């Protein structure tokens, strides 16, 4: 739905409830009972399926070699920062 598509007005109902129009739900692959992750991004409401988020993250980190541990690198960075702060 990232292509330029017609805008649809959606009214905010009681208790903050939104009804996503059927055509938009179909276009996005949203089905009744789906769990969506909601977040604010640059003043916009973004709704995504958890699977979509996982796919985006996998693609983002696909170039990281299997023998490289980003977790280990982060821990090493944090330990180095802690050492520097303790020395000050």
N, C-alpha and C positions, 0 to 999 in steps of 0.2 A: 504494500500500500504506500510505499515511499514515492511512487510515481505521483505526478500531479493528478490528484483525483478530486472529484467534487467534494466540497465541504458539506457536512451534515450538522444541523443544529441538534444538540442533545440538552435536555433540561435536567437540572439537578433536582431530584425529588426529596421526599421526606427522608430524614436521617442520612442525607448525602448520597442517596442511591442514584445510579446512572443506568439507563437502558441503552445498550449499544445496538444500533439498528442492525437488522438481520443481514443486509447486504454487506455491511462492514464486518460483522462477525464472520460471515462466510469468507470474505476476502482475506481476513487475518487467520482463518483456521480456528477460530474460537468456537467451542461447543459448550452446550449446557453442562455444568458440573466441572468445567475446567477451573484450575487454580491459576490465578494471574498474580504476578508480582507488580505492585504499584510503587512508583517512585516519582519524585519531582526532579525535573531536569530543565534548567534554564527557564524556570517559570512555566513549564508545561507538565501536564500529567502524562506519564508514560505507563502503559499496561503491557506486560509481556508474559508469555508462558515461561516457566522455569527452563524448559527444554531449549527455547530460543536463546536464553541467556547462556546456557551451557555451550551451545553451538558457537555462539559469538566468542566466548572465552577460549574455547578450544582452537578456533581459527586464529585468535590473537596470539596465542602462545605456541602455535604449530611449528614455528621456526626454531624454537628452543630445542637444542639437542637432548636426546634421552639421557645422556650421561651427565647432564648439567642439572644441579639441584638449586632451583631458585630459593627454596626454603633455607637450605644450608647457607647460601650467600646472604640472605636477609639476616639470619641469626648471627653470622660473622660480622656483618655491618653493625648490628645493634650492640654486640659485645665490644667492638672497637669504639663505638660512640660512648658507651658506658665507661670504658677505661679512660677515655679522654676527659669525660666529665668528672670522674673521680680524681684525676690528676690536677684539675683546676682548683 
